Protein backbone atom coordinates (compact mmCIF):
# COMPACT_ATOMS: atom_id res chain seq x y z
CA UNK A 1 0.00 0.00 0.00
CA UNK A 2 2.84 2.34 0.88
CA UNK A 3 4.42 1.50 -2.46
CA UNK A 4 1.18 2.38 -4.29
CA UNK A 5 0.95 5.71 -2.44
CA UNK A 6 4.58 6.42 -3.28
CA UNK A 7 4.04 5.66 -6.97
CA UNK A 8 0.92 7.82 -7.02
CA UNK A 9 2.81 10.72 -5.42
CA UNK A 10 5.67 10.23 -7.87
CA UNK A 11 3.20 10.23 -10.79
CA UNK A 12 1.53 13.42 -9.53
CA UNK A 13 4.91 15.09 -9.00
CA UNK A 14 6.04 14.20 -12.51
CA UNK A 15 2.72 15.36 -13.96
CA UNK A 16 3.00 18.70 -12.14
CA UNK A 17 6.61 19.04 -13.27
CA UNK A 18 5.59 18.44 -16.89
CA UNK A 19 2.84 21.07 -16.57
CA UNK A 20 5.36 23.51 -15.08
CA UNK A 21 7.90 22.84 -17.84
CA UNK A 22 5.22 23.14 -20.49
CA UNK A 23 4.00 26.38 -18.96
CA UNK A 24 7.54 27.80 -18.84
CA UNK A 25 8.10 26.74 -22.44
CA UNK A 26 4.91 28.49 -23.54
CA UNK A 27 5.90 31.60 -21.60
CA UNK A 28 9.37 31.52 -23.08
CA UNK A 29 8.01 31.28 -26.62
CA UNK A 30 5.52 34.13 -26.21
CA UNK A 31 6.53 36.97 -28.51
CA UNK A 32 6.62 40.50 -27.11
CA UNK A 33 4.21 43.08 -28.41
CA UNK A 34 5.84 45.64 -30.67
CA UNK A 35 5.85 48.34 -28.00
CA UNK A 36 7.52 45.94 -25.57
CA UNK A 37 10.36 45.32 -28.00
CA UNK A 38 10.89 49.03 -28.67
CA UNK A 39 10.74 50.06 -25.02
CA UNK A 40 13.07 47.25 -23.98
CA UNK A 41 15.70 48.85 -26.21
CA UNK A 42 14.85 52.32 -24.93
CA UNK A 43 15.38 51.03 -21.38
CA UNK A 44 18.71 49.55 -22.41
CA UNK A 45 19.70 52.84 -24.04
CA UNK A 46 19.00 54.75 -20.85
CA UNK A 47 20.80 52.10 -18.80
CA UNK A 48 23.94 52.40 -20.93
CA UNK A 49 23.69 56.19 -20.84
CA UNK A 50 23.47 56.19 -17.07
CA UNK A 51 26.21 53.63 -16.53
CA UNK A 52 28.88 54.82 -18.95
CA UNK A 53 31.55 56.99 -17.28
CA UNK A 54 32.49 60.48 -18.51
CA UNK A 55 29.09 60.92 -20.13
CA UNK A 56 27.51 64.36 -20.41
CA UNK A 57 24.13 65.79 -21.44
CA UNK A 58 25.69 67.02 -24.69
CA UNK A 59 27.18 63.68 -25.74
CA UNK A 60 24.13 61.75 -24.53
CA UNK A 61 21.73 63.92 -26.54
CA UNK A 62 23.76 63.18 -29.66
CA UNK A 63 23.57 59.46 -28.94
CA UNK A 64 19.79 59.56 -28.54
CA UNK A 65 19.57 61.25 -31.94
CA UNK A 66 21.42 58.49 -33.75
CA UNK A 67 19.86 55.66 -31.75
CA UNK A 68 16.30 56.92 -32.32
CA UNK A 69 16.90 57.53 -36.03
CA UNK A 70 18.36 54.03 -36.38
CA UNK A 71 15.26 52.49 -34.82
CA UNK A 72 13.03 54.26 -37.35
CA UNK A 73 15.13 53.59 -40.43
CA UNK A 74 15.49 49.91 -39.55
CA UNK A 75 11.72 49.34 -39.87
CA UNK A 76 10.31 52.10 -42.10
CA UNK A 77 10.48 50.03 -45.29
CA UNK A 78 7.96 47.64 -43.79
CA UNK A 79 5.26 50.34 -43.70
CA UNK A 80 4.19 51.60 -47.15
CA UNK A 81 2.49 54.75 -45.82
CA UNK A 82 5.77 55.88 -44.21
CA UNK A 83 9.04 56.86 -45.82
CA UNK A 84 12.69 57.23 -44.88
CA UNK A 85 13.62 60.67 -43.58
CA UNK A 86 17.32 60.11 -44.32
CA UNK A 87 17.36 62.20 -47.55
CA UNK A 88 15.81 65.10 -45.62
CA UNK A 89 18.61 65.19 -43.06
CA UNK A 90 21.85 67.15 -43.06
CA UNK A 91 24.14 65.25 -45.43
CA UNK A 92 22.95 61.70 -44.76
CA UNK A 93 21.41 60.85 -48.14
CA UNK A 94 19.75 57.57 -49.03
CA UNK A 95 20.19 54.55 -46.81
CA UNK A 96 20.32 50.90 -47.93
CA UNK A 97 16.96 49.40 -48.84
CA UNK A 98 15.87 45.78 -48.38
CA UNK A 99 16.12 43.31 -51.24
CA UNK A 100 13.01 43.43 -53.40
CA UNK A 101 10.40 40.68 -53.08
CA UNK A 102 12.21 39.07 -50.16
CA UNK A 103 10.47 38.99 -46.80
CA UNK A 104 11.93 40.67 -43.75
CA UNK A 105 10.94 40.47 -40.12
CA UNK A 106 10.99 44.09 -38.97
CA UNK A 107 11.14 43.24 -35.30
CA UNK A 108 14.39 41.35 -35.87
CA UNK A 109 15.70 44.20 -38.00
CA UNK A 110 14.99 46.72 -35.23
CA UNK A 111 16.53 44.41 -32.65
CA UNK A 112 19.76 43.99 -34.61
CA UNK A 113 19.97 47.68 -35.47
CA UNK A 114 19.53 48.86 -31.87
CA UNK A 115 22.16 46.47 -30.60
CA UNK A 116 24.60 47.48 -33.33
CA UNK A 117 24.19 51.25 -32.95
CA UNK A 118 24.43 51.04 -29.15
CA UNK A 119 27.64 49.02 -29.30
CA UNK A 120 29.17 51.52 -31.72
CA UNK A 121 27.91 54.85 -30.42
CA UNK A 122 28.86 53.87 -26.85
CA UNK A 123 32.08 52.08 -27.77
CA UNK A 124 33.63 53.38 -24.54
CA UNK A 125 31.15 51.62 -22.26
CA UNK A 126 32.28 48.69 -20.12
CA UNK A 127 32.54 45.10 -21.28
CA UNK A 128 29.84 44.24 -18.75
CA UNK A 129 27.50 46.72 -20.42
CA UNK A 130 28.35 45.39 -23.87
CA UNK A 131 27.47 41.92 -22.62
CA UNK A 132 24.08 43.24 -21.50
CA UNK A 133 23.48 44.62 -25.00
CA UNK A 134 24.48 41.28 -26.54
CA UNK A 135 22.25 39.35 -24.14
CA UNK A 136 19.18 41.45 -24.89
CA UNK A 137 19.80 41.10 -28.60
CA UNK A 138 20.16 37.33 -28.41
CA UNK A 139 17.10 37.02 -26.17
CA UNK A 140 14.88 38.52 -28.85
CA UNK A 141 16.65 36.66 -31.68
CA UNK A 142 15.84 33.37 -29.98
CA UNK A 143 12.17 34.29 -29.53
CA UNK A 144 11.59 35.46 -33.09
CA UNK A 145 13.70 32.73 -34.65
CA UNK A 146 11.51 30.06 -33.05
CA UNK A 147 8.35 31.82 -34.20
CA UNK A 148 9.51 32.50 -37.78
CA UNK A 149 11.15 29.11 -38.36
CA UNK A 150 12.86 30.36 -41.51
CA UNK A 151 16.60 30.92 -41.31
CA UNK A 152 16.71 32.95 -44.53
CA UNK A 153 14.24 35.52 -43.22
CA UNK A 154 15.97 35.62 -39.84
CA UNK A 155 19.44 36.12 -41.28
CA UNK A 156 18.28 38.64 -43.88
CA UNK A 157 16.42 40.71 -41.28
CA UNK A 158 19.35 40.78 -38.88
CA UNK A 159 21.79 41.67 -41.65
CA UNK A 160 19.60 44.53 -42.85
CA UNK A 161 19.20 46.00 -39.37
CA UNK A 162 22.95 45.93 -38.85
CA UNK A 163 23.55 47.53 -42.25
CA UNK A 164 21.26 50.43 -41.36
CA UNK A 165 22.99 50.91 -38.00
CA UNK A 166 26.45 50.80 -39.57
CA UNK A 167 25.48 53.35 -42.23
CA UNK A 168 24.10 55.77 -39.67
CA UNK A 169 27.10 55.28 -37.40
CA UNK A 170 29.50 56.08 -40.26
CA UNK A 171 27.57 59.31 -40.84
CA UNK A 172 27.74 60.11 -37.12
CA UNK A 173 31.52 60.01 -37.16
CA UNK A 174 31.66 63.17 -39.28
CA UNK A 175 29.42 65.45 -37.17
CA UNK A 176 32.13 66.88 -34.90
CA UNK A 177 30.96 65.11 -31.76
CA UNK A 178 32.34 61.62 -32.39
CA UNK A 179 33.94 60.32 -29.18
CA UNK A 180 33.27 63.72 -27.62
CA UNK A 181 33.73 62.27 -24.12
CA UNK A 182 37.49 62.32 -24.79
CA UNK A 183 37.39 66.12 -24.91
CA UNK A 184 34.83 67.17 -22.32
CA UNK A 185 36.98 70.11 -21.23
CA UNK A 186 39.31 72.15 -23.42
CA UNK A 187 42.19 73.06 -21.13
CA UNK A 188 43.66 75.32 -23.80
CA UNK A 189 40.55 77.46 -23.91
CA UNK A 190 41.09 81.16 -23.25
CA UNK A 191 37.87 83.11 -22.81
CA UNK A 192 37.33 86.82 -22.65
CA UNK A 193 37.02 88.29 -19.16
CA UNK A 194 34.22 90.84 -19.10
CA UNK A 195 31.43 91.89 -16.71
CA UNK A 196 28.74 89.23 -16.55
CA UNK A 197 30.77 86.44 -18.13
CA UNK A 198 30.84 82.86 -16.85
CA UNK A 199 33.26 82.08 -14.04
CA UNK A 200 34.34 78.66 -12.73
CA UNK A 201 31.87 77.96 -9.92
CA UNK A 202 32.89 77.60 -6.30
CA UNK A 203 29.72 75.65 -5.51
CA UNK A 204 29.69 73.13 -8.32
CA UNK A 205 28.51 69.71 -9.50
CA UNK A 206 32.01 68.98 -10.81
CA UNK A 207 35.19 70.83 -9.97
CA UNK A 208 36.81 72.23 -13.07
CA UNK A 209 38.15 75.58 -14.15
CA UNK A 210 37.02 74.94 -17.73
CA UNK A 211 33.48 74.83 -19.16
CA UNK A 212 32.04 71.68 -20.71
CA UNK A 213 32.27 71.15 -24.48
CA UNK A 214 32.96 74.73 -25.59
CA UNK A 215 33.07 73.68 -29.27
CA UNK A 216 29.88 71.56 -29.27
CA UNK A 217 27.92 74.34 -30.97
CA UNK A 218 30.05 73.87 -34.08
CA UNK A 219 28.80 70.30 -34.58
CA UNK A 220 26.57 69.37 -37.50
CA UNK A 221 22.85 69.40 -36.74
CA UNK A 222 20.53 66.59 -37.81
CA UNK A 223 18.35 69.13 -39.63
CA UNK A 224 20.02 71.81 -41.75
CA UNK A 225 17.38 74.34 -40.74
CA UNK A 226 18.34 73.95 -37.08
CA UNK A 227 21.83 75.27 -37.75
CA UNK A 228 20.34 78.58 -38.96
CA UNK A 229 17.91 79.29 -36.10
CA UNK A 230 18.14 82.85 -34.84
CA UNK A 231 19.77 83.28 -31.43
CA UNK A 232 17.41 84.03 -28.53
CA UNK A 233 17.04 87.59 -27.22
CA UNK A 234 19.13 88.33 -24.13
CA UNK A 235 18.83 91.02 -21.46
CA UNK A 236 22.13 92.88 -21.54
CA UNK A 237 24.43 93.02 -18.54
CA UNK A 238 23.69 95.82 -16.09
CA UNK A 239 24.54 95.42 -12.41
CA UNK A 240 22.64 98.55 -11.45
CA UNK A 241 20.13 97.80 -8.72
CA UNK A 242 16.64 97.60 -10.22
CA UNK A 243 17.80 97.11 -13.82
CA UNK A 244 16.15 94.30 -15.84
CA UNK A 245 19.37 92.27 -15.65
CA UNK A 246 19.74 92.80 -11.90
CA UNK A 247 16.09 91.85 -11.34
CA UNK A 248 16.59 88.50 -13.05
CA UNK A 249 19.05 87.52 -10.32
CA UNK A 250 17.01 89.15 -7.59
CA UNK A 251 14.17 86.78 -8.48
CA UNK A 252 16.51 83.81 -8.10
CA UNK A 253 17.74 85.15 -4.76
CA UNK A 254 14.22 85.71 -3.40
CA UNK A 255 12.98 82.32 -4.57
CA UNK A 256 15.79 80.47 -2.78
CA UNK A 257 14.75 82.07 0.51
CA UNK A 258 11.15 80.94 0.10
CA UNK A 259 11.30 77.50 -1.49
CA UNK A 260 8.36 75.23 -0.68
CA UNK A 261 8.89 71.53 -0.09
CA UNK A 262 7.18 70.80 -3.42
CA UNK A 263 9.61 73.13 -5.22
CA UNK A 264 12.56 71.44 -3.54
CA UNK A 265 11.22 68.08 -4.73
CA UNK A 266 10.97 69.40 -8.28
CA UNK A 267 14.49 70.83 -8.10
CA UNK A 268 16.13 67.54 -7.17
CA UNK A 269 13.84 65.44 -9.40
CA UNK A 270 14.86 67.22 -12.59
CA UNK A 271 18.51 67.81 -11.68
CA UNK A 272 19.48 64.63 -13.58
CA UNK A 273 23.15 64.67 -12.64
CA UNK A 274 24.92 62.64 -15.37
CA UNK A 275 26.98 60.80 -12.77
CA UNK A 276 23.91 59.10 -11.29
CA UNK A 277 21.13 59.40 -13.92
CA UNK A 278 20.66 58.96 -17.68
CA UNK A 279 21.08 62.77 -18.03
CA UNK A 280 18.34 65.33 -18.85
CA UNK A 281 17.83 64.09 -22.44
CA UNK A 282 17.65 60.56 -21.05
CA UNK A 283 14.86 61.75 -18.76
CA UNK A 284 12.97 62.96 -21.84
CA UNK A 285 13.61 59.60 -23.56
CA UNK A 286 12.11 57.97 -20.47
CA UNK A 287 8.97 60.12 -20.77
CA UNK A 288 8.55 58.95 -24.37
CA UNK A 289 8.83 55.38 -23.10
CA UNK A 290 6.13 56.07 -20.51
CA UNK A 291 3.85 57.39 -23.26
CA UNK A 292 4.49 54.36 -25.47
CA UNK A 293 3.80 51.94 -22.63
CA UNK A 294 0.50 53.68 -21.96
CA UNK A 295 -0.71 53.80 -25.60
CA UNK A 296 0.89 50.55 -26.85
CA UNK A 297 1.27 51.73 -30.47
CA UNK A 298 2.50 49.65 -33.40
CA UNK A 299 6.17 49.27 -34.23
CA UNK A 300 6.44 52.16 -36.68
CA UNK A 301 4.91 54.70 -34.31
CA UNK A 302 7.22 53.54 -31.52
CA UNK A 303 10.19 53.99 -33.84
CA UNK A 304 8.94 57.34 -35.12
CA UNK A 305 8.55 58.55 -31.53
CA UNK A 306 12.13 57.77 -30.58
CA UNK A 307 13.48 59.11 -33.88
CA UNK A 308 11.65 62.42 -33.63
CA UNK A 309 12.51 62.89 -29.99
CA UNK A 310 16.14 61.79 -30.30
CA UNK A 311 16.93 64.16 -33.15
CA UNK A 312 15.08 67.05 -31.48
CA UNK A 313 17.05 66.52 -28.27
CA UNK A 314 20.34 66.34 -30.15
CA UNK A 315 19.73 69.52 -32.13
CA UNK A 316 18.37 71.28 -29.05
CA UNK A 317 21.58 70.66 -27.11
CA UNK A 318 23.80 71.49 -30.06
CA UNK A 319 22.00 74.83 -30.58
CA UNK A 320 21.91 75.53 -26.87
CA UNK A 321 25.69 75.04 -26.60
CA UNK A 322 26.24 77.30 -29.59
CA UNK A 323 24.38 80.08 -27.79
CA UNK A 324 25.87 79.34 -24.38
CA UNK A 325 29.32 80.11 -25.74
CA UNK A 326 28.07 83.00 -27.85
CA UNK A 327 26.69 84.81 -24.79
CA UNK A 328 28.99 83.13 -22.20
CA UNK A 329 26.89 84.32 -19.27
CA UNK A 330 27.31 84.07 -15.54
CA UNK A 331 25.13 82.21 -13.09
CA UNK A 332 23.53 83.41 -9.88
CA UNK A 333 26.34 82.01 -7.76
CA UNK A 334 28.58 84.62 -9.39
CA UNK A 335 26.24 87.62 -9.56
CA UNK A 336 24.32 87.35 -6.27
CA UNK A 337 27.31 87.20 -3.87
CA UNK A 338 28.93 90.09 -5.70
CA UNK A 339 25.93 92.40 -5.99
CA UNK A 340 23.14 91.23 -3.63
CA UNK A 341 24.28 88.99 -0.74
CA UNK A 342 27.85 87.79 -0.40
CA UNK A 343 26.84 84.84 1.82
CA UNK A 344 24.28 83.43 -0.63
CA UNK A 345 24.57 80.13 -2.44
CA UNK A 346 22.07 78.28 -4.59
CA UNK A 347 19.90 75.36 -3.49
CA UNK A 348 21.56 73.18 -6.14
CA UNK A 349 25.23 73.36 -7.22
CA UNK A 350 26.21 74.87 -10.56
CA UNK A 351 26.95 72.72 -13.61
CA UNK A 352 30.28 73.51 -15.32
CA UNK A 353 29.18 75.64 -18.27
CA UNK A 354 27.62 79.05 -19.03
CA UNK A 355 24.02 79.78 -18.18
CA UNK A 356 22.08 81.25 -21.11
CA UNK A 357 19.92 79.65 -22.39
CA UNK A 358 18.93 76.75 -20.15
CA UNK A 359 19.81 73.30 -21.48
CA UNK A 360 17.12 71.72 -19.32
CA UNK A 361 14.52 74.11 -20.72
CA UNK A 362 15.46 73.82 -24.38
CA UNK A 363 15.46 70.04 -24.40
CA UNK A 364 12.21 69.95 -22.39
CA UNK A 365 10.59 72.32 -24.87
CA UNK A 366 11.71 70.09 -27.74
CA UNK A 367 10.41 67.01 -25.91
CA UNK A 368 6.99 68.53 -25.22
CA UNK A 369 6.62 69.77 -28.80
CA UNK A 370 7.43 66.38 -30.32
CA UNK A 371 5.43 64.21 -27.91
CA UNK A 372 2.40 66.50 -27.95
CA UNK A 373 2.31 66.32 -31.74
CA UNK A 374 2.40 62.52 -31.54
CA UNK A 375 0.17 61.86 -28.52
CA UNK A 376 -1.99 64.95 -28.02
CA UNK A 377 -2.32 68.01 -25.79
CA UNK A 378 -3.99 66.41 -22.78
CA UNK A 379 -1.84 63.36 -22.19
CA UNK A 380 -1.86 62.27 -18.56
CA UNK A 381 1.14 60.34 -17.26
CA UNK A 382 3.31 59.68 -14.22
CA UNK A 383 7.07 60.17 -14.23
CA UNK A 384 8.64 57.51 -11.98
CA UNK A 385 12.22 57.66 -13.25
CA UNK A 386 13.85 58.42 -9.89
CA UNK A 387 11.50 56.51 -7.61
CA UNK A 388 13.61 54.41 -5.23
CA UNK A 389 16.61 56.70 -5.15
CA UNK A 390 17.92 57.38 -1.63
CA UNK A 391 16.62 60.47 0.10
CA UNK A 392 18.65 63.65 -0.41
CA UNK A 393 19.62 64.20 3.22
CA UNK A 394 21.59 67.37 2.48
CA UNK A 395 18.44 69.06 1.20
CA UNK A 396 16.02 67.14 3.41
CA UNK A 397 14.04 66.04 0.35
CA UNK A 398 12.74 62.76 -1.08
CA UNK A 399 12.47 61.69 -4.69
CA UNK A 400 8.73 61.53 -5.31
CA UNK A 401 7.03 60.53 -8.56
CA UNK A 402 5.61 63.41 -10.56
CA UNK A 403 2.15 63.35 -12.14
CA UNK A 404 1.35 65.48 -15.19
CA UNK A 405 -1.65 66.22 -17.37
CA UNK A 406 0.41 67.15 -20.43
CA UNK A 407 3.93 67.06 -21.77
CA UNK A 408 4.08 70.86 -21.64
CA UNK A 409 3.24 70.79 -17.94
CA UNK A 410 6.26 68.52 -17.47
CA UNK A 411 8.43 70.76 -19.66
CA UNK A 412 7.51 73.87 -17.70
CA UNK A 413 8.26 72.15 -14.40
CA UNK A 414 11.61 70.99 -15.84
CA UNK A 415 12.51 74.58 -16.66
CA UNK A 416 11.18 75.95 -13.37
CA UNK A 417 13.15 73.35 -11.44
CA UNK A 418 16.38 75.09 -12.46
CA UNK A 419 14.98 78.39 -11.20
CA UNK A 420 14.10 76.70 -7.90
CA UNK A 421 17.63 75.29 -7.76
CA UNK A 422 19.18 78.73 -8.30
CA UNK A 423 20.85 77.48 -11.48
CA UNK A 424 18.97 79.64 -13.98
CA UNK A 425 17.22 82.98 -14.19
CA UNK A 426 13.69 83.28 -15.64
CA UNK A 427 15.00 84.51 -18.99
CA UNK A 428 17.31 81.47 -19.30
CA UNK A 429 14.29 79.19 -18.96
CA UNK A 430 11.79 81.17 -21.04
CA UNK A 431 14.12 81.51 -24.02
CA UNK A 432 15.13 77.87 -23.70
CA UNK A 433 11.52 76.68 -23.88
CA UNK A 434 10.87 78.93 -26.88
CA UNK A 435 13.84 77.64 -28.84
CA UNK A 436 13.13 74.04 -27.87
CA UNK A 437 9.64 74.43 -29.30
CA UNK A 438 11.08 75.80 -32.54
CA UNK A 439 13.48 72.88 -32.89
CA UNK A 440 10.78 70.34 -32.04
CA UNK A 441 8.48 71.80 -34.68
CA UNK A 442 11.22 71.55 -37.29
CA UNK A 443 11.49 67.82 -36.59
CA UNK A 444 7.71 67.40 -36.62
CA UNK A 445 7.55 69.05 -40.05
CA UNK A 446 9.81 66.49 -41.70
CA UNK A 447 7.87 64.37 -44.21
CA UNK A 448 7.46 61.19 -42.19
CA UNK A 449 4.63 59.85 -44.34
CA UNK A 450 4.30 59.69 -48.10
CA UNK A 451 2.31 62.36 -49.92
CA UNK A 452 2.15 64.59 -46.81
VEXTI-796808 format. One record per residue (C-alpha): residue in three letters; x, y, z. Coordinates in steps of 0.5 Angstrom, whole numbers. Layout:
aa:u:v:w
ALA:X:Y:Z
...
***
This chain:
aa:u:v:w
UNK:0:0:0
UNK:6:5:2
UNK:9:3:-5
UNK:2:5:-9
UNK:2:11:-5
UNK:9:13:-7
UNK:8:11:-14
UNK:2:16:-14
UNK:6:21:-11
UNK:11:20:-16
UNK:6:20:-22
UNK:3:27:-19
UNK:10:30:-18
UNK:12:28:-25
UNK:5:31:-28
UNK:6:37:-24
UNK:13:38:-27
UNK:11:37:-34
UNK:6:42:-33
UNK:11:47:-30
UNK:16:46:-36
UNK:10:46:-41
UNK:8:53:-38
UNK:15:56:-38
UNK:16:53:-45
UNK:10:57:-47
UNK:12:63:-43
UNK:19:63:-46
UNK:16:63:-53
UNK:11:68:-52
UNK:13:74:-57
UNK:13:81:-54
UNK:8:86:-57
UNK:12:91:-61
UNK:12:97:-56
UNK:15:92:-51
UNK:21:91:-56
UNK:22:98:-57
UNK:21:100:-50
UNK:26:95:-48
UNK:31:98:-52
UNK:30:105:-50
UNK:31:102:-43
UNK:37:99:-45
UNK:39:106:-48
UNK:38:109:-42
UNK:42:104:-38
UNK:48:105:-42
UNK:47:112:-42
UNK:47:112:-34
UNK:52:107:-33
UNK:58:110:-38
UNK:63:114:-35
UNK:65:121:-37
UNK:58:122:-40
UNK:55:129:-41
UNK:48:132:-43
UNK:51:134:-49
UNK:54:127:-51
UNK:48:124:-49
UNK:43:128:-53
UNK:48:126:-59
UNK:47:119:-58
UNK:40:119:-57
UNK:39:123:-64
UNK:43:117:-67
UNK:40:111:-64
UNK:33:114:-65
UNK:34:115:-72
UNK:37:108:-73
UNK:31:105:-70
UNK:26:109:-75
UNK:30:107:-81
UNK:31:100:-79
UNK:23:99:-80
UNK:21:104:-84
UNK:21:100:-91
UNK:16:95:-88
UNK:11:101:-87
UNK:8:103:-94
UNK:5:109:-92
UNK:12:112:-88
UNK:18:114:-92
UNK:25:114:-90
UNK:27:121:-87
UNK:35:120:-89
UNK:35:124:-95
UNK:32:130:-91
UNK:37:130:-86
UNK:44:134:-86
UNK:48:130:-91
UNK:46:123:-90
UNK:43:122:-96
UNK:40:115:-98
UNK:40:109:-94
UNK:41:102:-96
UNK:34:99:-98
UNK:32:92:-97
UNK:32:87:-102
UNK:26:87:-107
UNK:21:81:-106
UNK:24:78:-100
UNK:21:78:-94
UNK:24:81:-87
UNK:22:81:-80
UNK:22:88:-78
UNK:22:86:-71
UNK:29:83:-72
UNK:31:88:-76
UNK:30:93:-70
UNK:33:89:-65
UNK:40:88:-69
UNK:40:95:-71
UNK:39:98:-64
UNK:44:93:-61
UNK:49:95:-67
UNK:48:103:-66
UNK:49:102:-58
UNK:55:98:-59
UNK:58:103:-63
UNK:56:110:-61
UNK:58:108:-54
UNK:64:104:-56
UNK:67:107:-49
UNK:62:103:-45
UNK:65:97:-40
UNK:65:90:-43
UNK:60:88:-38
UNK:55:93:-41
UNK:57:91:-48
UNK:55:84:-45
UNK:48:86:-43
UNK:47:89:-50
UNK:49:83:-53
UNK:44:79:-48
UNK:38:83:-50
UNK:40:82:-57
UNK:40:75:-57
UNK:34:74:-52
UNK:30:77:-58
UNK:33:73:-63
UNK:32:67:-60
UNK:24:69:-59
UNK:23:71:-66
UNK:27:65:-69
UNK:23:60:-66
UNK:17:64:-68
UNK:19:65:-76
UNK:22:58:-77
UNK:26:61:-83
UNK:33:62:-83
UNK:33:66:-89
UNK:28:71:-86
UNK:32:71:-80
UNK:39:72:-83
UNK:37:77:-88
UNK:33:81:-83
UNK:39:82:-78
UNK:44:83:-83
UNK:39:89:-86
UNK:38:92:-79
UNK:46:92:-78
UNK:47:95:-85
UNK:43:101:-83
UNK:46:102:-76
UNK:53:102:-79
UNK:51:107:-84
UNK:48:112:-79
UNK:54:111:-75
UNK:59:112:-81
UNK:55:119:-82
UNK:55:120:-74
UNK:63:120:-74
UNK:63:126:-79
UNK:59:131:-74
UNK:64:134:-70
UNK:62:130:-64
UNK:65:123:-65
UNK:68:121:-58
UNK:67:127:-55
UNK:67:125:-48
UNK:75:125:-50
UNK:75:132:-50
UNK:70:134:-45
UNK:74:140:-42
UNK:79:144:-47
UNK:84:146:-42
UNK:87:151:-48
UNK:81:155:-48
UNK:82:162:-46
UNK:76:166:-46
UNK:75:174:-45
UNK:74:177:-38
UNK:68:182:-38
UNK:63:184:-33
UNK:57:178:-33
UNK:62:173:-36
UNK:62:166:-34
UNK:67:164:-28
UNK:69:157:-25
UNK:64:156:-20
UNK:66:155:-13
UNK:59:151:-11
UNK:59:146:-17
UNK:57:139:-19
UNK:64:138:-22
UNK:70:142:-20
UNK:74:144:-26
UNK:76:151:-28
UNK:74:150:-35
UNK:67:150:-38
UNK:64:143:-41
UNK:65:142:-49
UNK:66:149:-51
UNK:66:147:-59
UNK:60:143:-59
UNK:56:149:-62
UNK:60:148:-68
UNK:58:141:-69
UNK:53:139:-75
UNK:46:139:-73
UNK:41:133:-76
UNK:37:138:-79
UNK:40:144:-84
UNK:35:149:-81
UNK:37:148:-74
UNK:44:151:-76
UNK:41:157:-78
UNK:36:159:-72
UNK:36:166:-70
UNK:40:167:-63
UNK:35:168:-57
UNK:34:175:-54
UNK:38:177:-48
UNK:38:182:-43
UNK:44:186:-43
UNK:49:186:-37
UNK:47:192:-32
UNK:49:191:-25
UNK:45:197:-23
UNK:40:196:-17
UNK:33:195:-20
UNK:36:194:-28
UNK:32:189:-32
UNK:39:185:-31
UNK:39:186:-24
UNK:32:184:-23
UNK:33:177:-26
UNK:38:175:-21
UNK:34:178:-15
UNK:28:174:-17
UNK:33:168:-16
UNK:35:170:-10
UNK:28:171:-7
UNK:26:165:-9
UNK:32:161:-6
UNK:30:164:1
UNK:22:162:0
UNK:23:155:-3
UNK:17:150:-1
UNK:18:143:0
UNK:14:142:-7
UNK:19:146:-10
UNK:25:143:-7
UNK:22:136:-9
UNK:22:139:-17
UNK:29:142:-16
UNK:32:135:-14
UNK:28:131:-19
UNK:30:134:-25
UNK:37:136:-23
UNK:39:129:-27
UNK:46:129:-25
UNK:50:125:-31
UNK:54:122:-26
UNK:48:118:-23
UNK:42:119:-28
UNK:41:118:-35
UNK:42:126:-36
UNK:37:131:-38
UNK:36:128:-45
UNK:35:121:-42
UNK:30:124:-38
UNK:26:126:-44
UNK:27:119:-47
UNK:24:116:-41
UNK:18:120:-42
UNK:17:118:-49
UNK:18:111:-46
UNK:12:112:-41
UNK:8:115:-47
UNK:9:109:-51
UNK:8:104:-45
UNK:1:107:-44
UNK:-1:108:-51
UNK:2:101:-54
UNK:3:103:-61
UNK:5:99:-67
UNK:12:99:-68
UNK:13:104:-73
UNK:10:109:-69
UNK:14:107:-63
UNK:20:108:-68
UNK:18:115:-70
UNK:17:117:-63
UNK:24:116:-61
UNK:27:118:-68
UNK:23:125:-67
UNK:25:126:-60
UNK:32:124:-61
UNK:34:128:-66
UNK:30:134:-63
UNK:34:133:-57
UNK:41:133:-60
UNK:39:139:-64
UNK:37:143:-58
UNK:43:141:-54
UNK:48:143:-60
UNK:44:150:-61
UNK:44:151:-54
UNK:51:150:-53
UNK:52:155:-59
UNK:49:160:-56
UNK:52:159:-49
UNK:59:160:-51
UNK:56:166:-56
UNK:53:170:-50
UNK:58:166:-44
UNK:54:169:-39
UNK:55:168:-31
UNK:50:164:-26
UNK:47:167:-20
UNK:53:164:-16
UNK:57:169:-19
UNK:52:175:-19
UNK:49:175:-13
UNK:55:174:-8
UNK:58:180:-11
UNK:52:185:-12
UNK:46:182:-7
UNK:49:178:-1
UNK:56:176:-1
UNK:54:170:4
UNK:49:167:-1
UNK:49:160:-5
UNK:44:157:-9
UNK:40:151:-7
UNK:43:146:-12
UNK:50:147:-14
UNK:52:150:-21
UNK:54:145:-27
UNK:61:147:-31
UNK:58:151:-37
UNK:55:158:-38
UNK:48:160:-36
UNK:44:162:-42
UNK:40:159:-45
UNK:38:154:-40
UNK:40:147:-43
UNK:34:143:-39
UNK:29:148:-41
UNK:31:148:-49
UNK:31:140:-49
UNK:24:140:-45
UNK:21:145:-50
UNK:23:140:-55
UNK:21:134:-52
UNK:14:137:-50
UNK:13:140:-58
UNK:15:133:-61
UNK:11:128:-56
UNK:5:133:-56
UNK:5:133:-63
UNK:5:125:-63
UNK:0:124:-57
UNK:-4:130:-56
UNK:-5:136:-52
UNK:-8:133:-46
UNK:-4:127:-44
UNK:-4:125:-37
UNK:2:121:-35
UNK:7:119:-28
UNK:14:120:-28
UNK:17:115:-24
UNK:24:115:-26
UNK:28:117:-20
UNK:23:113:-15
UNK:27:109:-10
UNK:33:113:-10
UNK:36:115:-3
UNK:33:121:0
UNK:37:127:-1
UNK:39:128:6
UNK:43:135:5
UNK:37:138:2
UNK:32:134:7
UNK:28:132:1
UNK:25:126:-2
UNK:25:123:-9
UNK:17:123:-11
UNK:14:121:-17
UNK:11:127:-21
UNK:4:127:-24
UNK:3:131:-30
UNK:-3:132:-35
UNK:1:134:-41
UNK:8:134:-44
UNK:8:142:-43
UNK:6:142:-36
UNK:13:137:-35
UNK:17:142:-39
UNK:15:148:-35
UNK:17:144:-29
UNK:23:142:-32
UNK:25:149:-33
UNK:22:152:-27
UNK:26:147:-23
UNK:33:150:-25
UNK:30:157:-22
UNK:28:153:-16
UNK:35:151:-16
UNK:38:157:-17
UNK:42:155:-23
UNK:38:159:-28
UNK:34:166:-28
UNK:27:167:-31
UNK:30:169:-38
UNK:35:163:-39
UNK:29:158:-38
UNK:24:162:-42
UNK:28:163:-48
UNK:30:156:-47
UNK:23:153:-48
UNK:22:158:-54
UNK:28:155:-58
UNK:26:148:-56
UNK:19:149:-59
UNK:22:152:-65
UNK:27:146:-66
UNK:22:141:-64
UNK:17:144:-69
UNK:22:143:-75
UNK:23:136:-73
UNK:15:135:-73
UNK:15:138:-80
UNK:20:133:-83
UNK:16:129:-88
UNK:15:122:-84
UNK:9:120:-89
UNK:9:119:-96
UNK:5:125:-100
UNK:4:129:-94
***
